[in-house]
Amino acid sequence: MSSKSGKGLSRRKFLATSAGAAAGLYGLSMLGGSSAYAKKKRVDLTMLNWNHFVPKSDEKLREQFAAFGKSKGIVARLDTIAHLQLAAKKAAEAQARAGHDTWGVGGGEVSLYEAQLEDLDDLAAELGKEHGGYFQLGKETSVVNNHWKAIPAYFISFPLVARTDLVADIGEKIPDTWEDLLRVGAKLKKKGHPGGIQLGNSADANAILQGIMWSYGASWVAKDSETITVNSPEMVNAIEFVKELYEKALDPQVVAWDDASNNRFITSGKGSFILNPISAYKSAERGNLKVKKLDGTVVPAISVLNHFIPPKGPAGRHMYCYTGGYGVMSWAKDKGLAKDLLRFMFQKENYDAHIWASDGYNQPLLKAFANHPVWGTNPKYAFAPKIGKYSHTQGWPGLPTKHSQVVNQLYVIPNMFASVATGKKTPKQAIAVMEKEIKDIFAGRKKKITK
């Protein structure tokens, strides 16, 4: 995952498959196109969200906002900014108690901004009944203190992305375990094709390193979401594994990588594997990028790239995922209108069109869309319907909370792993630093990013 945050541009300007250009216009009559809203003075309705890594996804939403606004006699506007800028922007709006009427929210943000988000219990029940209910992951990231504070929309998974030709050329199979990945990766690094897993301050590092941690039986918080569990033999094992993986199988520059680096790495021809959503593959497809095989043959990158279920560790197969949903803010100018917007976005035809527009990047959290036909458009998406059972989000095995959100925002976990991988600290020293930081976060001595 990545974004060119300096200019607020998405890292992914590729073309995504879209089904039905008019789908976003369907069902306006279901909203009561000549409702009382249309008779009022014009009202601007706004949403704040991240620059999607698939630009067509945001384009589809903007089409739908325009259609909704037309039906209500208002202007409905979607504002997007780079994901790395969102924390500061949302913190500023929350402090001012003013700003966008609706937000795109995910992970622990629903807990972090519980007081600023309206209860959506009735709307959540209505949409859940209409679409077969929500997956547990959707509930965990949308319900706080028994109230729905957001409508869950999608999750973003992290499959293993590998150069199948390179793996085959050294006589190996696609790794099934993390130890397999270490062995295969070490061989490929000697051939000049290391792997790439971020150890720097990035969203991808937060995701992948937590997946490894869980696979080794470690966690930083217990199921009660309160007990800090950093200091454990399992955490030491996870840290030592990442150090060995870094030394033997990874590109040494991963300690400085941002969220775009791994994508450029795998599509450049140098990288042998990463963990990432499908955007790296789609970037290679859009750019018609070529890579060189071990025998010197130059081939299209997409012909030798494929996605696989993430490796498993001693404690099973686990990987992080990001989640996305939508909430109505307490300062919204017209809360009923804002809820109508969400209702419109989740109409079957509109929700379906948004999945198509993301080309499968957005994986549904509504059960009726679990076996979406987008997965059948490319055999290299075969992982998608299966990966959800191994996917968790921040705070697991507990729930995403305001504390887990800050742990992510401050990159506490990547810093711990990187400090040991680069030889700056021993595992026990790094664990002690992380444990203190998390205690400070729980005590309110370390705050969320505000600038």
NUKOLBA-863657 format. One record per residue (C-alpha): residue number from 1; residue in three letters; x, y, z. Coordinates in steps of 0.25 Angstrom, whole numbers, plus 5000, padded with zeros to 4 digits. Example, Ala and Ser with C-alpha at 12.3 -4.5 7.8 and 13.67 -1.06 7.14 Angstrom:
2
pos,code,px,py,pz
1,ALA,5049,4982,5031 $
2,SER,5055,4996,5029 $
This chain:
451
pos,code,px,py,pz
1,MET,5000,5000,5000 $
2,SER,5005,5014,4998 $
3,SER,5001,5028,4994 $
4,LYS,5009,5040,4989 $
5,SER,5005,5048,5001 $
6,GLY,5013,5060,4998 $
7,LYS,5004,5064,4986 $
8,GLY,4992,5056,4991 $
9,LEU,4992,5047,4979 $
10,SER,4989,5032,4979 $
11,ARG,5000,5023,4976 $
12,ARG,4991,5015,4967 $
13,LYS,4986,5022,4955 $
14,PHE,4983,5009,4947 $
15,LEU,4970,5006,4940 $
16,ALA,4961,4997,4948 $
17,THR,4950,4988,4943 $
18,SER,4936,4995,4944 $
19,ALA,4923,4988,4942 $
20,GLY,4911,4997,4938 $
21,ALA,4914,5011,4936 $
22,ALA,4900,5015,4940 $
23,ALA,4900,5006,4952 $
24,GLY,4902,5017,4961 $
25,LEU,4890,5024,4957 $
26,TYR,4881,5012,4960 $
27,GLY,4870,5013,4970 $
28,LEU,4868,5028,4972 $
29,SER,4853,5026,4973 $
30,MET,4856,5017,4985 $
31,LEU,4861,5030,4992 $
32,GLY,4849,5038,4989 $
33,GLY,4855,5047,4979 $
34,SER,4845,5058,4982 $
35,SER,4847,5057,4997 $
36,ALA,4846,5069,5007 $
37,TYR,4861,5071,5005 $
38,ALA,4859,5076,4991 $
39,LYS,4849,5086,4996 $
40,LYS,4859,5092,5006 $
41,LYS,4870,5102,5004 $
42,ARG,4882,5096,4997 $
43,VAL,4890,5088,5006 $
44,ASP,4905,5083,5003 $
45,LEU,4907,5069,5008 $
46,THR,4922,5065,5009 $
47,MET,4930,5053,5012 $
48,LEU,4945,5052,5016 $
49,ASN,4952,5039,5012 $
50,TRP,4966,5034,5007 $
51,ASN,4971,5035,4993 $
52,HIS,4968,5021,4989 $
53,PHE,4980,5013,4983 $
54,VAL,4970,5010,4971 $
55,PRO,4966,5023,4965 $
56,LYS,4954,5017,4958 $
57,SER,4948,5014,4972 $
58,ASP,4948,5029,4976 $
59,GLU,4943,5032,4962 $
60,LYS,4931,5023,4964 $
61,LEU,4928,5029,4978 $
62,ARG,4928,5043,4972 $
63,GLU,4918,5038,4961 $
64,GLN,4909,5033,4972 $
65,PHE,4910,5046,4981 $
66,ALA,4906,5054,4968 $
67,ALA,4894,5045,4966 $
68,PHE,4890,5046,4980 $
69,GLY,4892,5061,4981 $
70,LYS,4883,5062,4968 $
71,SER,4872,5054,4974 $
72,LYS,4872,5063,4987 $
73,GLY,4874,5076,4980 $
74,ILE,4887,5078,4987 $
75,VAL,4902,5077,4985 $
76,ALA,4908,5065,4991 $
77,ARG,4924,5065,4990 $
78,LEU,4934,5054,4993 $
79,ASP,4947,5060,4998 $
80,THR,4959,5051,4998 $
81,ILE,4974,5053,5003 $
82,ALA,4986,5044,5004 $
83,HIS,4984,5033,5015 $
84,LEU,4997,5038,5023 $
85,GLN,4990,5052,5024 $
86,LEU,4977,5047,5029 $
87,ALA,4980,5045,5044 $
88,ALA,4984,5060,5046 $
89,LYS,4972,5065,5037 $
90,LYS,4962,5056,5046 $
91,ALA,4968,5061,5059 $
92,ALA,4967,5075,5055 $
93,GLU,4952,5074,5051 $
94,ALA,4949,5066,5064 $
95,GLN,4956,5077,5072 $
96,ALA,4948,5088,5065 $
97,ARG,4935,5079,5065 $
98,ALA,4933,5084,5051 $
99,GLY,4936,5079,5037 $
100,HIS,4932,5068,5028 $
101,ASP,4918,5063,5030 $
102,THR,4922,5048,5028 $
103,TRP,4936,5041,5029 $
104,GLY,4942,5029,5023 $
105,VAL,4947,5021,5036 $
106,GLY,4954,5008,5039 $
107,GLY,4961,5000,5049 $
108,GLY,4962,5007,5063 $
109,GLU,4957,5020,5058 $
110,VAL,4942,5017,5061 $
111,SER,4947,5015,5076 $
112,LEU,4956,5027,5076 $
113,TYR,4945,5036,5071 $
114,GLU,4933,5029,5077 $
115,ALA,4928,5042,5083 $
116,GLN,4929,5049,5070 $
117,LEU,4921,5038,5062 $
118,GLU,4906,5037,5062 $
119,ASP,4899,5024,5066 $
120,LEU,4895,5017,5053 $
121,ASP,4888,5005,5060 $
122,ASP,4875,5006,5052 $
123,LEU,4882,5008,5038 $
124,ALA,4892,4997,5041 $
125,ALA,4881,4987,5044 $
126,GLU,4873,4991,5032 $
127,LEU,4885,4989,5023 $
128,GLY,4890,4976,5030 $
129,LYS,4876,4970,5027 $
130,GLU,4876,4975,5013 $
131,HIS,4890,4969,5010 $
132,GLY,4890,4956,5018 $
133,GLY,4897,4962,5030 $
134,TYR,4912,4966,5033 $
135,PHE,4924,4958,5035 $
136,GLN,4930,4958,5049 $
137,LEU,4941,4967,5045 $
138,GLY,4931,4977,5040 $
139,LYS,4924,4977,5054 $
140,GLU,4938,4977,5061 $
141,THR,4942,4990,5054 $
142,SER,4928,4997,5054 $
143,VAL,4922,4994,5068 $
144,VAL,4926,5002,5081 $
145,ASN,4919,5000,5094 $
146,ASN,4908,4992,5087 $
147,HIS,4905,5003,5077 $
148,TRP,4908,5003,5062 $
149,LYS,4917,5016,5060 $
150,ALA,4919,5012,5045 $
151,ILE,4914,5004,5034 $
152,PRO,4925,4994,5030 $
153,ALA,4928,4994,5015 $
154,TYR,4941,4986,5012 $
155,PHE,4954,4980,5016 $
156,ILE,4968,4981,5009 $
157,SER,4976,4968,5010 $
158,PHE,4991,4965,5009 $
159,PRO,4994,4952,5001 $
160,LEU,5008,4948,4998 $
161,VAL,5012,4953,4984 $
162,ALA,5022,4945,4978 $
163,ARG,5031,4943,4965 $
164,THR,5026,4929,4961 $
165,ASP,5037,4928,4951 $
166,LEU,5048,4931,4960 $
167,VAL,5043,4921,4971 $
168,ALA,5042,4910,4960 $
169,ASP,5056,4913,4954 $
170,ILE,5063,4910,4968 $
171,GLY,5055,4897,4969 $
172,GLU,5045,4902,4980 $
173,LYS,5030,4903,4982 $
174,ILE,5023,4915,4987 $
175,PRO,5025,4916,5002 $
176,ASP,5014,4911,5011 $
177,THR,5021,4914,5024 $
178,TRP,5029,4926,5029 $
179,GLU,5041,4917,5030 $
180,ASP,5039,4912,5016 $
181,LEU,5039,4927,5012 $
182,LEU,5052,4929,5019 $
183,ARG,5059,4917,5012 $
184,VAL,5054,4921,4998 $
185,GLY,5056,4936,5000 $
186,ALA,5071,4933,5004 $
187,LYS,5073,4925,4992 $
188,LEU,5067,4936,4983 $
189,LYS,5075,4947,4990 $
190,LYS,5088,4940,4986 $
191,LYS,5083,4940,4972 $
192,GLY,5081,4955,4973 $
193,HIS,5066,4955,4975 $
194,PRO,5063,4958,4990 $
195,GLY,5049,4959,4996 $
196,GLY,5043,4972,5002 $
197,ILE,5036,4974,5015 $
198,GLN,5035,4988,5020 $
199,LEU,5042,4990,5034 $
200,GLY,5041,5005,5033 $
201,ASN,5029,5015,5038 $
202,SER,5018,5011,5028 $
203,ALA,5004,5005,5028 $
204,ASP,5009,4992,5021 $
205,ALA,5020,4990,5032 $
206,ASN,5009,4991,5043 $
207,ALA,5001,4981,5035 $
208,ILE,5011,4970,5031 $
209,LEU,5019,4970,5044 $
210,GLN,5006,4968,5052 $
211,GLY,5003,4957,5043 $
212,ILE,5016,4950,5046 $
213,MET,5015,4953,5061 $
214,TRP,5002,4946,5062 $
215,SER,5007,4934,5053 $
216,TYR,5017,4932,5064 $
217,GLY,5007,4933,5075 $
218,ALA,5011,4947,5080 $
219,SER,5002,4959,5082 $
220,TRP,5003,4972,5088 $
221,VAL,4990,4972,5095 $
222,ALA,4981,4961,5100 $
223,LYS,4967,4957,5096 $
224,ASP,4961,4967,5107 $
225,SER,4968,4978,5099 $
226,GLU,4974,4984,5112 $
227,THR,4984,4974,5117 $
228,ILE,4998,4977,5110 $
229,THR,5005,4964,5106 $
230,VAL,5017,4969,5099 $
231,ASN,5027,4962,5108 $
232,SER,5026,4948,5104 $
233,PRO,5035,4936,5099 $
234,GLU,5026,4936,5086 $
235,MET,5030,4951,5083 $
236,VAL,5044,4948,5085 $
237,ASN,5043,4937,5075 $
238,ALA,5035,4946,5065 $
239,ILE,5046,4957,5066 $
240,GLU,5057,4947,5064 $
241,PHE,5051,4941,5052 $
242,VAL,5049,4955,5046 $
243,LYS,5064,4958,5049 $
244,GLU,5068,4945,5042 $
245,LEU,5059,4948,5030 $
246,TYR,5064,4962,5029 $
247,GLU,5079,4957,5029 $
248,LYS,5077,4946,5019 $
249,ALA,5065,4948,5010 $
250,LEU,5061,4963,5010 $
251,ASP,5067,4975,5002 $
252,PRO,5075,4983,5013 $
253,GLN,5067,4996,5009 $
254,VAL,5054,4991,5015 $
255,VAL,5057,4998,5028 $
256,ALA,5055,5012,5020 $
257,TRP,5043,5007,5011 $
258,ASP,5030,5015,5010 $
259,ASP,5017,5009,5005 $
260,ALA,5021,5010,4991 $
261,SER,5034,5004,4991 $
262,ASN,5030,4989,4991 $
263,ASN,5021,4991,4979 $
264,ARG,5033,4998,4971 $
265,PHE,5042,4987,4976 $
266,ILE,5034,4975,4971 $
267,THR,5030,4981,4958 $
268,SER,5045,4986,4955 $
269,GLY,5049,4972,4953 $
270,LYS,5059,4971,4965 $
271,GLY,5049,4967,4976 $
272,SER,5045,4952,4978 $
273,PHE,5033,4954,4988 $
274,ILE,5025,4964,4996 $
275,LEU,5012,4964,5004 $
276,ASN,5002,4974,4998 $
277,PRO,4988,4976,4992 $
278,ILE,4986,4974,4977 $
279,SER,4990,4988,4974 $
280,ALA,5005,4984,4971 $
281,TYR,5000,4974,4961 $
282,LYS,4990,4984,4955 $
283,SER,5001,4995,4954 $
284,ALA,5010,4985,4946 $
285,GLU,4998,4982,4937 $
286,ARG,4994,4996,4934 $
287,GLY,5009,5000,4931 $
288,ASN,5011,4988,4923 $
289,LEU,5024,4986,4931 $
290,LYS,5034,4976,4928 $
291,VAL,5044,4967,4936 $
292,LYS,5056,4959,4933 $
293,LYS,5056,4944,4937 $
294,LEU,5068,4937,4942 $
295,ASP,5071,4932,4928 $
296,GLY,5071,4946,4923 $
297,THR,5058,4945,4916 $
298,VAL,5049,4958,4917 $
299,VAL,5034,4955,4920 $
300,PRO,5022,4963,4924 $
301,ALA,5023,4965,4939 $
302,ILE,5008,4960,4941 $
303,SER,5011,4947,4934 $
304,VAL,5021,4943,4945 $
305,LEU,5014,4950,4957 $
306,ASN,5003,4943,4965 $
307,HIS,4996,4944,4979 $
308,PHE,4996,4934,4990 $
309,ILE,4990,4932,5004 $
310,PRO,5000,4937,5014 $
311,PRO,5010,4928,5020 $
312,LYS,5007,4921,5033 $
313,GLY,5015,4920,5046 $
314,PRO,5016,4912,5058 $
315,ALA,5003,4917,5063 $
316,GLY,4995,4916,5050 $
317,ARG,4992,4925,5038 $
318,HIS,4989,4940,5041 $
319,MET,4990,4953,5034 $
320,TYR,4986,4967,5036 $
321,CYS,4976,4974,5028 $
322,TYR,4971,4989,5028 $
323,THR,4956,4992,5028 $
324,GLY,4948,5003,5023 $
325,GLY,4934,5008,5026 $
326,TYR,4926,5021,5027 $
327,GLY,4921,5029,5039 $
328,VAL,4912,5041,5041 $
329,MET,4919,5052,5049 $
330,SER,4912,5059,5061 $
331,TRP,4913,5072,5055 $
332,ALA,4907,5068,5042 $
333,LYS,4898,5079,5037 $
334,ASP,4886,5070,5033 $
335,LYS,4888,5056,5040 $
336,GLY,4876,5050,5033 $
337,LEU,4882,5054,5019 $
338,ALA,4895,5048,5023 $
339,LYS,4889,5035,5027 $
340,ASP,4881,5035,5013 $
341,LEU,4895,5037,5006 $
342,LEU,4900,5024,5013 $
343,ARG,4887,5017,5010 $
344,PHE,4889,5021,4995 $
345,MET,4903,5016,4995 $
346,PHE,4899,5002,5000 $
347,GLN,4888,5000,4991 $
348,LYS,4892,4987,4984 $
349,GLU,4895,4993,4970 $
350,ASN,4903,5004,4976 $
351,TYR,4911,4995,4986 $
352,ASP,4913,4985,4975 $
353,ALA,4918,4996,4965 $
354,HIS,4928,5001,4975 $
355,ILE,4934,4987,4977 $
356,TRP,4935,4986,4962 $
357,ALA,4942,4999,4961 $
358,SER,4952,4995,4971 $
359,ASP,4955,4983,4963 $
360,GLY,4954,4974,4975 $
361,TYR,4963,4983,4984 $
362,ASN,4951,4985,4993 $
363,GLN,4947,4972,4999 $
364,PRO,4933,4972,5004 $
365,LEU,4929,4972,5018 $
366,LEU,4914,4969,5015 $
367,LYS,4911,4954,5013 $
368,ALA,4902,4955,5001 $
369,PHE,4915,4960,4993 $
370,ALA,4925,4950,4998 $
371,ASN,4926,4942,4985 $
372,HIS,4926,4954,4976 $
373,PRO,4928,4951,4962 $
374,VAL,4940,4960,4961 $
375,TRP,4948,4949,4967 $
376,GLY,4945,4941,4954 $
377,THR,4951,4951,4945 $
378,ASN,4965,4947,4947 $
379,PRO,4971,4934,4952 $
380,LYS,4981,4942,4960 $
381,TYR,4970,4947,4969 $
382,ALA,4967,4932,4974 $
383,PHE,4973,4936,4988 $
384,ALA,4962,4946,4990 $
385,PRO,4950,4938,4995 $
386,LYS,4959,4930,5004 $
387,ILE,4968,4940,5011 $
388,GLY,4957,4946,5020 $
389,LYS,4957,4934,5029 $
390,TYR,4972,4937,5033 $
391,SER,4970,4952,5033 $
392,HIS,4970,4961,5046 $
393,THR,4971,4975,5049 $
394,GLN,4978,4984,5059 $
395,GLY,4977,4980,5074 $
396,TRP,4975,4965,5071 $
397,PRO,4972,4956,5078 $
398,GLY,4965,4967,5085 $
399,LEU,4956,4978,5077 $
400,PRO,4961,4990,5070 $
401,THR,4961,5002,5080 $
402,LYS,4966,5016,5082 $
403,HIS,4979,5010,5088 $
404,SER,4982,5001,5076 $
405,GLN,4979,5012,5066 $
406,VAL,4990,5020,5073 $
407,VAL,5000,5009,5074 $
408,ASN,4998,5008,5059 $
409,GLN,4999,5023,5057 $
410,LEU,5012,5024,5064 $
411,TYR,5018,5011,5057 $
412,VAL,5022,5005,5071 $
413,ILE,5022,4991,5065 $
414,PRO,5031,4994,5053 $
415,ASN,5041,5001,5061 $
416,MET,5042,4989,5071 $
417,PHE,5045,4980,5059 $
418,ALA,5054,4989,5052 $
419,SER,5063,4992,5064 $
420,VAL,5066,4978,5066 $
421,ALA,5067,4974,5051 $
422,THR,5078,4985,5050 $
423,GLY,5085,4981,5062 $
424,LYS,5082,4994,5070 $
425,LYS,5075,4986,5081 $
426,THR,5074,4972,5086 $
427,PRO,5060,4966,5086 $
428,LYS,5058,4968,5101 $
429,GLN,5062,4982,5100 $
430,ALA,5053,4985,5088 $
431,ILE,5041,4978,5096 $
432,ALA,5044,4987,5108 $
433,VAL,5043,5000,5100 $
434,MET,5031,4995,5093 $
435,GLU,5024,4991,5106 $
436,LYS,5027,5005,5112 $
437,GLU,5022,5012,5100 $
438,ILE,5009,5004,5100 $
439,LYS,5007,5006,5115 $
440,ASP,5009,5021,5112 $
441,ILE,4998,5021,5101 $
442,PHE,4988,5014,5110 $
443,ALA,4991,5024,5121 $
444,GLY,4989,5036,5111 $
445,ARG,5003,5040,5112 $
446,LYS,5005,5038,5097 $
447,LYS,4995,5043,5088 $
448,LYS,4990,5041,5074 $
449,ILE,4997,5049,5063 $
450,THR,4991,5063,5062 $
451,LYS,5001,5070,5052 $
